[in-house]
Amino acid sequence: QELSVTDHLTGLFNRRKFFDELEKEVERSNRYRSKLSLIMLDIDHFKDINDKYGHQAGDVVLRHLAKTLLINTRKTDVTARYGGDEFCIILPETDWEGASEVAERIRQRLAASPFLIDETGGIEITGSFGIASYPTHAMTKEEMIKKADEAMYRIKSLTKNDIQVAQPLKRF
């Protein structure tokens, strides 16, 4: 059963488990009127790493990122591999400001810890982060994913190695 919800490469939850957990957390936040945030992140220039160093090196990068995520999140947070080089972190009881602090801590740790691939050199890893929070930016699981994803791709297209927070919902 554990294998069915775990990504084999990183040891993090897989996409299916991520969707289940996010749905539960949105329902819980709605019921108890608590905050909830979602961080989506994408490794910058990951294709270049695979092309230059090979897919085995890419796998090492993915495992390194997974370890960095686990070290820099709480046990109550849910970390998952969303797909390819995209990852998600569900942060219960956390507003967008708190999520921004977590994302910044992870961003700094990644950028500060290049690691050796072989005797010839190392790889610097950076990531682009998108954040959406309930109820500031989204009211549903689908909306949270969409808003965090849009924020992530917005920063990735502008500068990379940075954090973007979703646009707040318009209240009428």
Secondary structure, DSSP 8 states (H G I E B T S, - for coil): -TGGGB-TTT-SB-HHHHHHHHHHHHHHHHHHT--EEEEEEEETTHHHHHHHH-HHHHHHHHHHHHHHHHHTS-TTSEEEEEETTEEEEEEET--HHHHHHHHHHHHHHHHH--EEEETTEEE---EEEEEEEETTT-SSHHHHHHHHHHHHHHHHHHTSSSEEE-------
